[in-house]
């Protein structure tokens, strides 16, 4: 089955940009033959915020639930969140949906849901 990817981008402050994250993740998707269905961005929003305060993250999860995507690609785990509780919930949700996760920067082996 072809991977339908949602790319998630996040930076914490308005002075930062998601441009490098986007360029690299789109290049990985292109090389891997993945279809990029959507790019979901939260610029200037802390990863410690919950889903309701991160509109891009909320749209990403809604699209995963609706089965529009079957893989999430992010720069690193800390782009997904800073709260262990939120991360565990996110990973459990992906696993329940049989949705894969690709992390571009990973100090250890990546999660495969």
N, C-alpha and C positions, 0 to 999 in steps of 0.2 A: 504494500500500500504506500502510495506517495505521501511524503510528509507535507502537511499543511501547517505552516509555521506562523506563529505570532511572535514578533520581536518586541521585547519589552526593554525600554530605555528609561533610565532615571539618573538624575543628578540632584544633589541636595541644595545647591544654592543657585540663585539667578545668574551669578557670575560664571558658572560652568556651562558647558555645552554637551549635548548628547551626540554630536556629529561624528566623533571618532567611533563611539560604540555602534552607531547605526551603519557606518561605512564597513566596519569589520564584520559585523553580523550578517549584513546583506551579502558580503563577499563569501562568507562561509556557506550561506544558503545557496548561493549561485553554484559554487564548486561542488556542493553536495547534491544538487538537483532537487532542492526543496522548493516548494511553492510558498512564497511569502504572501500570506493572506491579509495580514495587517501589521502595522507598526503602532505600538501603544507607548505613549510617552508621559512621564511625570517629571517636568523640569522645575527645579526649585522646591522640591517636596522631599522631606525627610523620609527615609525608609523605616523610621520608627512609627510613622503614622499608620493608622489602621486603613483597611480597604476603603471605607467610606470617605476618607480624606485624600485618596489617591485615585482620581478618575480614570487614568490610563490603566492602572492595575485592575480596577473594577471592570472596565470594558474587556480586558484580556480574559479575566476569569469568566465573565458572562459568555464570551465567544467560545471558550473551552467547554463550558457547560452545554452550550448549544451545539457542540461538536463541529463548529466552523474551523477549528484548529485541532491538530492532534500532536502538536509539539510547541513548546515554549522555548525561545532562545533568549538568553540574557548574557550580559557581559560577565557577571560574576554573581555569586550568591548574595553578596551584600547589596546588589542593585535590587534584588527581590524584596529584601526587608532586613531590618536590624533587630527585630524582636524574634527571639527563638520561638515563642508561642505562635506568632503569625507565620513564620517559616514552616513549622511543623504542620500547621493547618493547611497551608498552601500545598506542601508536598503530599499530604494525605489526600487532598482534593484532586491533585493531578493523578495520583495512583488510582483513585476510584474511577476516574474518567478514562483510564488507560492512555493518558497523555504523557508523552516523553518530555524531558527537560534537557536542553543543551546549555552548558555554561562554558563560555569562551575562556575565561581565566579560572582555572580550578587547581587548587593546591593538592587535591586528592582526586580520586576517581569520581566522575560525575554521577549524579542520581539518574537512574533510568526507571521511570514509572511504568 
